[in-house]
């Protein structure tokens, strides 16, 4: 990939993530679709690891998602297998069998039940998952357990991503140091309906599955469910959180336990960091956009309005063209279907009021707004004047680069 193809938000280097106890990763070039790059990730987790997950609510959810939903019932995990290049989605019963076969093969290598192995796939929809290279790659990965860095693991799960995505944090529980690390992939087919990509989060905290699930669900609603690139919800969206318990502090069973207040903050920060990275690698991106809606009937309504603005092709293309056409924002607010007061509607771009009390600001000068639109980051604030609800979402613009990438995705 040339420098010109990379997102303008691509970091100069992969971030430094903390080591998480009870975790060993390996990545191999199995040749499932790609040649000359890692495309299969195997993660080995310590016995007793707690698991939590949130998944796409698409009615055409992929076979690996269906497998993970069932596997999550036990709340425990010993392994994770991720392949890139083939989504194993809309592949019927053969796809279901492929997920089960993958889990069984990895379980045999890890010495655990198959339902303690989670599987994920990402890539082209509607093509059978090539099992021969995948099954051949698993023993190679198992033999290399612990050899993959966070960066190598993140690269192994990528498809159209222009940079690998990782984030980490440390905190304390009962005075004991605890680490959190996570990797993500995603650049297109990104729209919130649970989560919107593949994300794997790992911690050596000792937290019971029920509490872990509550922490993940709440965090996803504040991060992954507040981003959109193109309004398209994937068949394979998966966010998994694993807690190995290797840190050694007394276990936590209640998500409201004050002992994990700092952990909750750290976990939320990692999740939001990864969510922002996904948007900042949106296919064809040239602008990162923050949209804040206040004055809505409630927080749900505010989020609905904000996402309607974020998903509007007219808003997104105006921003791509650096056109301060705030009338398109008015349009998006109106079509959201939520209660607003037209005559109290206020809009600001880059902190500069452009509309107030349902009309243009008197003496409005577009010059500073136009200057703001030329930057890499654009901020939009809308108040709809009916209540206390508020929400912030993040998106990117829509450029011809998005068309170029997706028109040639299968070739």
C-alpha positions as CSV (number, residue, x, y, z in Angstrom):
1,X,0.0,0.0,0.0
2,X,1.4,3.4,-1.0
3,X,1.4,6.4,1.3
4,X,-1.2,8.0,-0.9
5,X,-3.6,5.1,-0.2
6,X,-3.3,5.5,3.6
7,X,-5.8,7.4,5.7
8,X,-4.7,10.9,6.5
9,X,-5.3,9.9,10.1
10,X,-3.0,6.9,10.0
11,X,-0.6,7.0,13.0
12,X,3.1,7.2,12.4
13,X,3.5,4.0,14.5
14,X,1.4,1.4,16.2
15,X,0.8,2.3,19.8
16,X,2.5,0.6,22.7
17,X,0.1,-1.7,24.5
18,X,0.6,-3.3,27.9
19,X,1.2,-7.1,28.2
20,X,-1.9,-8.9,29.4
21,X,-1.3,-12.0,31.5
22,X,-3.0,-15.2,30.5
23,X,-2.9,-14.4,26.8
24,X,-0.8,-15.9,24.0
25,X,-1.3,-14.9,20.3
26,X,0.0,-16.3,17.0
27,X,-0.6,-15.1,13.4
28,X,0.2,-17.0,10.3
29,X,-0.1,-16.6,6.5
30,X,-2.5,-19.4,5.8
31,X,-3.4,-18.3,2.3
32,X,-7.2,-18.3,2.9
33,X,-7.5,-15.4,0.4
34,X,-4.4,-13.3,0.6
35,X,-0.9,-14.2,-0.4
36,X,2.2,-13.1,1.4
37,X,0.6,-11.8,4.5
38,X,-0.9,-13.1,7.8
39,X,-4.5,-13.9,7.5
40,X,-5.2,-16.2,10.4
41,X,-5.0,-15.3,14.1
42,X,-5.1,-17.8,17.0
43,X,-5.4,-16.5,20.6
44,X,-4.9,-18.9,23.5
45,X,-6.5,-17.8,26.8
46,X,-5.8,-19.1,30.3
47,X,-8.2,-21.6,31.8
48,X,-11.1,-20.0,33.5
49,X,-11.1,-16.9,31.3
50,X,-14.4,-15.0,31.4
51,X,-16.0,-14.0,28.1
52,X,-18.5,-11.3,27.0
53,X,-19.7,-10.3,23.6
54,X,-21.9,-8.1,21.6
55,X,-22.9,-8.9,18.0
56,X,-24.6,-7.6,14.9
57,X,-28.3,-7.6,15.0
58,X,-28.4,-8.1,11.2
59,X,-31.0,-10.6,10.1
60,X,-28.3,-12.1,7.7
61,X,-25.8,-12.6,10.5
62,X,-22.8,-14.7,9.5
63,X,-22.2,-18.2,10.7
64,X,-19.3,-17.2,13.0
65,X,-21.6,-14.8,14.8
66,X,-24.2,-17.5,15.3
67,X,-21.5,-19.8,16.7
68,X,-20.2,-17.1,19.1
69,X,-23.7,-16.3,20.4
70,X,-24.1,-19.9,21.4
71,X,-20.6,-20.2,22.8
72,X,-21.1,-17.2,25.0
73,X,-23.8,-19.0,27.0
74,X,-21.1,-20.6,29.2
75,X,-19.4,-17.3,29.8
76,X,-16.0,-18.9,29.5
77,X,-13.3,-19.0,26.8
78,X,-10.0,-20.7,26.1
79,X,-9.4,-19.6,22.5
80,X,-10.2,-17.3,19.6
81,X,-9.7,-17.9,15.9
82,X,-10.0,-15.1,13.4
83,X,-9.6,-15.3,9.6
84,X,-9.4,-12.5,7.1
85,X,-10.4,-12.4,3.5
86,X,-13.6,-14.5,3.7
87,X,-16.6,-13.5,5.8
88,X,-18.2,-17.0,5.9
89,X,-21.5,-15.1,5.6
90,X,-24.5,-16.2,3.6
91,X,-22.9,-19.6,3.1
92,X,-25.8,-21.6,4.5
93,X,-25.4,-24.8,6.5
94,X,-21.9,-25.3,5.0
95,X,-20.9,-22.1,6.7
96,X,-22.3,-23.2,10.0
97,X,-20.4,-26.5,9.6
98,X,-17.2,-24.5,8.8
99,X,-17.5,-22.5,12.0
100,X,-18.0,-25.6,14.1
101,X,-15.1,-27.4,12.4
102,X,-12.8,-24.4,13.0
103,X,-13.7,-24.3,16.7
104,X,-13.3,-28.1,17.1
105,X,-9.9,-28.1,15.4
106,X,-8.7,-25.2,17.6
107,X,-10.2,-26.9,20.7
108,X,-8.2,-30.0,20.0
109,X,-5.0,-28.0,19.8
110,X,-5.8,-26.0,23.0
111,X,-7.2,-29.0,25.0
112,X,-10.6,-27.5,25.7
113,X,-14.3,-28.0,24.7
114,X,-15.2,-26.6,21.3
115,X,-17.8,-24.3,22.9
116,X,-15.0,-22.4,24.6
117,X,-13.4,-21.4,21.3
118,X,-14.8,-18.2,19.6
119,X,-14.5,-17.8,15.9
120,X,-14.7,-14.8,13.6
121,X,-14.4,-14.2,9.9
122,X,-14.1,-11.0,7.8
123,X,-14.0,-10.4,4.1
124,X,-16.1,-11.3,1.1
125,X,-19.7,-12.3,1.6
126,X,-21.2,-15.3,-0.1
127,X,-18.1,-17.4,-0.8
128,X,-17.5,-20.7,0.9
129,X,-14.8,-20.5,3.6
130,X,-11.7,-22.4,2.3
131,X,-11.2,-24.9,5.1
132,X,-8.1,-26.7,3.8
133,X,-5.7,-23.7,4.3
134,X,-7.4,-22.7,7.5
135,X,-7.2,-26.1,9.1
136,X,-3.6,-26.4,7.9
137,X,-2.7,-23.1,9.4
138,X,-4.1,-23.7,12.9
139,X,-1.5,-26.2,14.0
140,X,1.2,-23.9,12.8
141,X,-0.3,-21.1,14.8
142,X,-0.7,-23.3,17.9
143,X,3.0,-24.2,17.7
144,X,3.9,-20.5,17.5
145,X,1.6,-19.4,20.5
146,X,2.9,-16.3,22.1
147,X,5.0,-15.2,19.0
148,X,2.6,-12.5,17.7
149,X,2.8,-8.9,18.9
150,X,-0.3,-6.7,19.2
151,X,0.6,-5.1,15.9
152,X,1.0,-8.4,14.1
153,X,-2.3,-9.6,15.5
154,X,-4.0,-6.4,14.3
155,X,-2.6,-6.7,10.9
156,X,-3.7,-10.3,10.5
157,X,-7.4,-9.5,10.9
158,X,-7.4,-6.5,8.5
159,X,-9.1,-6.3,5.1
160,X,-9.5,-2.9,3.5
161,X,-7.9,-1.2,6.6
162,X,-5.1,1.2,5.8
163,X,-3.5,0.9,9.2
164,X,-3.6,-1.7,12.1
165,X,-5.7,-0.6,15.1
166,X,-4.8,-1.1,18.7
167,X,-5.3,0.6,22.1
168,X,-4.4,-0.2,25.6
169,X,-4.6,1.1,29.2
170,X,-3.6,0.1,32.7
171,X,-5.3,0.7,36.0
172,X,-5.6,-0.9,39.4
173,X,-8.1,-3.1,41.2
174,X,-7.6,-3.6,44.9
175,X,-4.1,-2.0,44.5
176,X,-3.2,-4.7,41.9
177,X,-2.0,-3.6,38.5
178,X,-4.4,-4.6,35.7
179,X,-3.8,-4.3,31.9
180,X,-6.2,-3.9,29.1
181,X,-5.3,-4.3,25.4
182,X,-7.5,-4.4,22.3
183,X,-7.3,-4.6,18.5
184,X,-9.8,-3.8,15.9
185,X,-10.4,-4.0,12.2
186,X,-12.9,-2.0,10.2
187,X,-13.0,0.7,7.5
188,X,-16.2,0.1,5.5
189,X,-19.6,-1.4,6.1
190,X,-19.6,0.5,9.4
191,X,-22.9,1.5,11.0
192,X,-24.0,1.1,14.6
193,X,-26.4,-1.7,15.5
194,X,-24.5,-3.3,18.4
195,X,-21.0,-2.8,17.2
196,X,-19.6,-2.3,13.7
197,X,-16.5,-4.2,13.0
198,X,-14.4,-6.9,14.6
199,X,-13.0,-5.9,18.0
200,X,-11.1,-8.1,20.5
201,X,-10.5,-6.8,24.0
202,X,-8.3,-8.6,26.6
203,X,-7.7,-7.9,30.2
204,X,-6.0,-9.8,33.0
205,X,-8.6,-8.6,35.5
206,X,-10.7,-11.2,37.4
207,X,-14.3,-10.3,36.6
208,X,-17.2,-12.7,36.4
209,X,-18.9,-13.2,33.1
210,X,-22.1,-11.4,34.0
211,X,-20.3,-8.4,35.2
212,X,-18.0,-8.4,32.2
213,X,-21.0,-8.5,29.9
214,X,-22.6,-5.5,31.6
215,X,-19.3,-3.5,31.3
216,X,-19.0,-4.4,27.6
217,X,-22.6,-3.6,26.7
218,X,-22.5,-0.3,28.4
219,X,-19.2,0.6,26.9
220,X,-20.3,-0.4,23.4
221,X,-23.3,1.8,23.6
222,X,-21.0,4.8,24.4
223,X,-18.4,4.0,21.7
224,X,-19.0,1.4,18.9
225,X,-22.7,2.2,18.7
226,X,-21.9,5.8,18.2
227,X,-19.9,5.6,15.0
228,X,-20.8,5.3,11.4
229,X,-18.9,5.4,8.1
230,X,-21.5,4.5,5.5
231,X,-24.7,3.4,7.4
232,X,-24.3,-0.2,6.4
233,X,-24.4,-2.7,9.2
234,X,-22.1,-5.7,8.6
235,X,-23.2,-9.4,8.7
236,X,-20.1,-10.1,10.9
237,X,-20.0,-7.4,13.5
238,X,-18.4,-8.8,16.7
239,X,-17.0,-7.3,19.8
240,X,-15.5,-9.7,22.3
241,X,-14.1,-9.0,25.8
242,X,-12.0,-11.6,27.6
243,X,-10.8,-11.4,31.2
244,X,-8.2,-14.0,32.1
245,X,-8.0,-13.3,35.8
246,X,-4.2,-13.5,35.7
247,X,-3.7,-10.2,37.5
248,X,-4.4,-12.0,40.8
249,X,-6.7,-9.6,42.6
250,X,-9.9,-10.8,44.4
251,X,-12.6,-11.6,41.8
252,X,-15.3,-9.0,41.0
253,X,-18.9,-10.3,40.5
254,X,-20.9,-7.0,40.5
255,X,-20.5,-4.5,37.6
256,X,-21.4,-1.7,40.1
257,X,-18.7,-2.7,42.5
258,X,-16.8,0.5,43.4
259,X,-13.5,-1.5,43.2
260,X,-13.7,-1.4,39.4
261,X,-14.6,2.2,38.9
262,X,-11.1,2.9,37.5
263,X,-11.3,-0.2,35.4
264,X,-14.6,0.9,33.9
265,X,-13.0,4.3,32.9
266,X,-10.0,2.6,31.4
267,X,-12.0,0.0,29.5
268,X,-14.3,2.7,28.1
269,X,-11.3,4.8,27.0
270,X,-9.8,1.8,25.1
271,X,-13.2,1.1,23.4
272,X,-13.7,4.7,22.4
273,X,-10.1,4.9,21.1
274,X,-10.6,1.9,18.9
275,X,-14.0,3.2,17.7
276,X,-12.4,6.5,16.7
277,X,-9.6,4.6,14.9
278,X,-12.2,2.7,12.8
279,X,-13.9,6.0,11.7
280,X,-10.5,7.6,11.0
281,X,-9.8,4.7,8.6
282,X,-13.1,5.0,6.9
283,X,-12.8,4.1,3.3
284,X,-11.9,7.1,1.3
285,X,-11.9,9.4,4.3
286,X,-10.6,13.0,4.2
287,X,-12.4,14.4,7.3
288,X,-13.2,13.1,10.8
289,X,-16.5,14.5,11.9
290,X,-17.9,14.9,15.5
291,X,-21.6,15.5,15.7
292,X,-23.2,16.6,19.1
293,X,-26.9,16.9,19.5
294,X,-28.5,18.5,22.6
295,X,-31.9,19.6,23.6
296,X,-33.6,16.4,22.4
297,X,-36.5,14.7,24.1
298,X,-34.1,12.1,25.6
299,X,-30.7,10.6,24.9
300,X,-32.1,8.0,22.5
301,X,-33.7,10.7,20.4
302,X,-30.5,12.8,20.4
303,X,-28.5,9.8,19.2
304,X,-31.1,9.1,16.5
305,X,-30.9,12.7,15.2
306,X,-27.1,12.7,15.4
307,X,-26.8,9.5,13.4
308,X,-29.3,10.7,10.8
309,X,-27.0,13.7,10.3
310,X,-23.9,11.5,10.2
311,X,-25.4,9.1,7.7
312,X,-26.7,11.7,5.3
313,X,-24.9,11.4,1.9
314,X,-25.7,15.0,1.3
315,X,-24.1,16.2,4.6
316,X,-21.1,13.9,4.1
317,X,-20.4,15.0,0.5
318,X,-20.8,18.6,1.4
319,X,-18.1,18.2,4.1
320,X,-15.9,16.3,1.6
321,X,-16.3,19.3,-0.7
322,X,-15.6,21.7,2.2
323,X,-18.9,23.3,1.5
324,X,-20.5,25.0,4.6
325,X,-24.0,24.0,3.4
326,X,-25.7,23.9,6.7
327,X,-29.1,23.6,5.1
328,X,-28.3,19.9,4.6
329,X,-28.0,19.6,8.4
330,X,-31.4,21.1,8.7
331,X,-32.7,18.6,6.3
332,X,-31.2,15.7,8.2
333,X,-32.6,16.9,11.5
334,X,-36.0,17.1,10.0
335,X,-36.0,13.6,8.5
336,X,-34.9,11.9,11.7
337,X,-38.5,11.6,12.8
338,X,-37.8,12.8,16.4
339,X,-39.5,15.6,18.2
340,X,-37.9,19.0,17.7
341,X,-38.9,22.6,17.9
342,X,-38.2,24.1,14.5
343,X,-38.3,27.7,15.9
344,X,-35.7,26.9,18.5
345,X,-33.3,24.9,16.3
346,X,-29.7,26.1,16.6
347,X,-26.7,24.9,14.6
348,X,-23.0,25.6,15.0
349,X,-20.1,24.4,12.8
350,X,-16.6,24.5,14.3
351,X,-18.1,26.3,17.3
352,X,-19.4,29.1,15.1
353,X,-23.2,29.7,15.2
354,X,-24.7,29.5,11.8
355,X,-28.4,29.2,12.7
356,X,-30.3,30.3,15.8
357,X,-34.0,30.3,16.8
358,X,-34.9,28.4,13.6
359,X,-33.3,30.9,11.3
360,X,-29.9,32.0,10.0
361,X,-27.8,34.0,12.4
362,X,-28.1,37.7,11.7
363,X,-25.1,39.0,9.8
364,X,-23.8,35.4,9.3
365,X,-20.3,35.4,7.8
366,X,-19.4,32.1,6.2
367,X,-15.7,32.9,6.0
368,X,-14.6,31.3,9.4
369,X,-16.9,28.4,8.9
370,X,-15.4,27.7,5.4
371,X,-11.9,27.9,7.0
372,X,-13.0,25.3,9.6
373,X,-14.3,23.0,6.9
374,X,-10.8,22.9,5.3
375,X,-9.3,21.2,8.3
376,X,-9.0,17.5,8.9
377,X,-11.6,17.5,11.7
378,X,-15.0,19.0,11.5
379,X,-17.3,19.7,14.5
380,X,-21.1,20.1,14.2
381,X,-23.3,21.0,17.1
382,X,-27.1,21.0,17.0
383,X,-29.7,21.9,19.6
384,X,-33.3,21.0,18.9
385,X,-34.9,22.8,21.7
386,X,-37.3,20.4,23.3
387,X,-35.6,18.6,26.3
388,X,-32.4,17.5,28.0
389,X,-31.4,14.6,25.8
390,X,-27.9,14.7,24.3
391,X,-25.6,12.5,22.3
392,X,-22.3,12.6,20.4
393,X,-21.5,10.4,17.4
394,X,-18.5,10.2,15.1
395,X,-18.4,9.8,11.3
396,X,-16.3,10.6,8.2
397,X,-17.0,12.3,4.9
398,X,-18.0,10.5,1.7
399,X,-15.5,10.9,-1.2
400,X,-14.9,9.2,-4.5
401,X,-12.3,7.1,-2.8
402,X,-15.1,5.2,-1.1
403,X,-16.5,4.3,-4.5
404,X,-13.2,3.3,-5.9
405,X,-12.5,0.9,-3.0
406,X,-15.8,-0.8,-2.9
407,X,-16.2,-1.0,-6.7
408,X,-13.1,-3.2,-6.9
409,X,-13.4,-5.0,-3.5
410,X,-13.8,-8.5,-4.9
411,X,-11.2,-8.2,-7.6
